[in-house]
């Protein structure tokens, strides 16, 4: 049962920030994650602040520099089918199309997708785990088939977003508004690893809101893609996924960014893969070498060692496809 709370429809961004400064206040955008968290009593809430009326947080448009601005309230479905995103930032379009189900893509927002809570069944269940203020991560000795193989430190969740890896690969940033004004943060630095603070998912401070995502102009020769593997064709979160953004000069990979999903508590940038393919022509031998390097430092848990060959095969296949 959802707990009782006050509901406020903010009429301006400043008003939203002011109400979110109240104790126990939470922002409501698409609500696809918020309502689940309220039902599951993940956190206490006294006030829900709706952002739905803030038209400045919607829409997709070109920036003065030739990049793209996406309002945080823009739906995942709108991003997946936008022709500019599809032609210039294909990885983001592909990632958005892989999010959840069609119904959730039409309701959920890009800002919410970046800020969503983990899907770990211990965190979502009736367990007082470390992330909820307890003293242990139950996944360590429990059911951990879907947990991380990189970056585990006290808490072994995997980051649930599909769009975040694509945005990192494309060098996007988020604009954040709060009581102290506005600031810009690279999406690569937006999520909080458990080694720094296992009680938080993002760098957002109290009463701060993501207002927009900004993509830089695409470099000449850029090719990008996103692919994820999941147990079911729709709805499920990634067992393994990879976002690629490679700038080609002729047949050589002049620059590249490779980011994994379903692998770690935050979107996981694979420097090992980037180091191998950068400056080289993408031949099968190089793709195999890069795929092996990607999982070299993996630390699987008792039930998720299957992720190692899964990532290895996925990365090899996607590198050859983009070449």
Secondary structure, DSSP 8 states (H G I E B T S, - for coil): -----EEEE-SSHHHHHHHHTSTTEEEESS-TTHHHHHHTTSS--SEEEE-TT-GGG--EEE-TTS-EEEETT-BHHHHHH-HHHHHH-HHHHHHHHTSS-HHHHHH-BHHHHHH-----HHHHTT---GGGT-S--TTTTS--TTS-SBS-SS-------SHHHHHHHTT-EEEEEETTEEEEEEGGGTB--TTT-TT-SBS--TT-EEEEEEE----TTEEEEEEEE-SSSSS---SEEEEEEEEEETTEEEEEEEEEESSBSS-EE-HHHHHHHTTSB--HHHHHHHHHHHTTT----TT-THHHHHHHHHHHHHHHHH-
